[in-house]
């Protein structure tokens, strides 16, 4: 099991706005679309988080709003403990759970990836594929591509009790209908093939294995050990 830290950014009312696992790669917070945790209302690039030997560190990226620990604005990088109160400006609070995280069970033929799909994100539909070993992340925001991954993630969870070789296979007709609605029959042959190709291209560009999206006999699946749908 890997030492991981789960970080949540909450609004003033305590609502969880974003959750992210911080392990092998630094994570940025801000309202800019390129951040790992996109938070509307925060600075463009607000803060940097990283995991150092199982402990969370935070750095203010020269934001106007500032980063506060126990009501004192930090200037230098600071280590964060679970008991400390961390604020991003006046409107956001950072919470964490540290320690040894239980990894999802290994499955034969599956990648050690987590697929998270958020159809209600403040910046629009978003899918995140995270390598649970390296922390490498692929972020996809194209609506049709996210819709495909949403359908595949739902099927993974529905088939959680199935044998590995059977789990997650979604009929192409079901995927096409979910993406294009009543016009799915006009799109299924060439357009679905192109869509899957583009998803694989995005995954490869991020440094992950594009063959985590499989196609066989007019079925498609995502070979991820964990799927989260929001």
N, C-alpha and C positions, 0 to 999 in steps of 0.2 A: 504494500500500500504506500502511496506517495503522500508526502507532507504537503497539504494544500490549505489555502485560506479562502473561505467564501466571504465575499464582501457585498453588502447591500447599501445602496444609496436610497434614502427615504426623504419624502417631502416634509413640510412643516407639520402636516397632520398625521405623520407616521406612516403614510402609504408607501409601500416599497415600489420604487420607480425602476430599479434595475438591480440585477444580481449577477455577479461575475466571480468565477474562480480564479484566483491569482496563484500561479505556480511557477512555471519555468520561464515566463516572459513578462516584462513590464506591461502595465495596463494604464491607459490614459482615460481621464474623465473630462468632459466638457460638452458644449453644445454643438461643436463642429462635427459634421457627419463622419469624419475619419477617426474619431475617438472610439475606443473600445466600449466605453460606457457613455452613450449619448444622452445628456440630461438637458432638456430645454430649460432656459433660465439661468444656467450656470455660465461661467466664463467660456470663451471660445475654446481655449485649452486651459483647464482649471488646475488639474493635479495629476501627478504621476504616482502610481502604486507599484511596489515590487515585493517579492517574497525572498527574503534572505535567511536561509537556514531555518525555514519554518516560522519566521517572524515577519510581520507586515511593516513596511516602511512607506512613508508618504512624503511627497515634495510638492510645494506650491510652485506652479509654473508661471510665476509673476502675474497672477490674476489680480484684477482690481478688487474682487470680493474677498480674497484671502482664504486661507485654511486655518482653522482654529482648533486647538487641543486644550480642553478644560478652560475654554473662554480666553485663551491667550493665542494671539496670532503667531504662527511659526514662520521663521525666516529660513532656517536650514532644514535639510531632510531630518525627519523624526520617526522614531519607531512607535508603532501603535500597539497598545495592549487592549484586550477586550473590555476592560473596565473603564477605559478613557472615553470621554465624549469628544467626538471629532465632528466639526461642522465645515461645510463648504459654503462660505459666505453666511448669509442670515437664513437662507431658506432650505438648506439641505443638510442632512445628518448622515454620517457614515457609520455603519455597524459591521461587525465582523465576527466570524466563528473560525477559530484557528485550531490547529492540531492535526492529527492523522486522519485523513478523510478515507472513508470506505469506498473503494473503487467499484464501479459496476462489475457484475460477474462477467468473466470472459466467455465468449461464445465462439464456437468453431466457425471460421470463415468470416468473422466480423472484425471490423476495425475498432481499435480502442478510442473511438471518437464519441463525443456527445453532440447531438443535434438539438438545437433549441430554436423553435419557431415562434415568433411573436407577431400575430396578425394585428394587434392593437397598439404597436409601438407608437410613441409620440412622433416619430419621424417616418411613419409608414411601415408596412409589413417588412419583417426582417428575419433572416435565417442565419444562425451562427453555427458553424461546425468547428469544434475544438478537439484537438489532439490531447487526450488526457495524460499522455506521457511527456510530451514536449511543451505543451501549452500553446502551440501554434494555432492560430485562429483564422478561419475563412468567414468573411461576412458578406452576405448576399442580400441585395435590396430590390432587385428587379422583380416587379409584382408577379409575373407569370412563373418565374423560377422559384420564388418563395412559395407560391401556391402549390407547385409540384412537391417541394420538400415538406410542406405542411401535410399533404395527403399521405406521403410516405411515412412521416413521423407518426401520424395517427394510426396507420396500419401496423407499424412496429409495436406500438403500445397495445393495440387490440390483440395482436398475435403473441403477446409476451410469454404465454405458456406453451407455444408451439415449439417443435423441434427446430434446431438452427437452420436446417436446409429448407424448411417450409416457412420460416418466419419472415414477414414483411412484404411478401410478394403481392403487388397491387396490380390488378388488370389495367392494361393501357386504356381501355374504354373508361374505366372509373377515373383515372388520372385526367384524361382529356375532358371528360364531362365536368370534373371539378374545376378545371382551368378555364374552359371556353363555354360552359353551359350548353344551351340548346344547339349551338353550332359545332359541337365537338366532332361530329362525324366528318366534317369538312377539314378538320385540323389534324386528325389523329395520325395519319400516315407520315407525312413529311414534317409537319410542324412540331409534333411531339418529339420526334427523333432529333430535330435541331435544338429544341429546348433542353433535352437531356445532355446533348453535346456541349451546350453553352454552360450548363451547370458544372459539368466535369472540367471545362476549361477554367472556370472561376476557381474551382477547388485546386486544380493543378497550379495555377498562378500564385495561390497562397502557400504553396509548399506542401500540400497534403496529397494523398493518393486519390486521383480522380475515379479510380475503379471502386470506390466505396459506394458509387451509384451503379447498380447492376441492371442489365436488361436480359431477359431470356423468354422466348416463346410468348411474346406479346404481354409480358409482365415486367414491372420495374420495382426495384426496392432499394432502400438505403441500408447498407451494412454497418450500422452504428450500434454500439453496445448500450447506448442510452438515448432516449428521445424525450424532449420536454416540449409540450405545446401550450401556448398561452393565448 
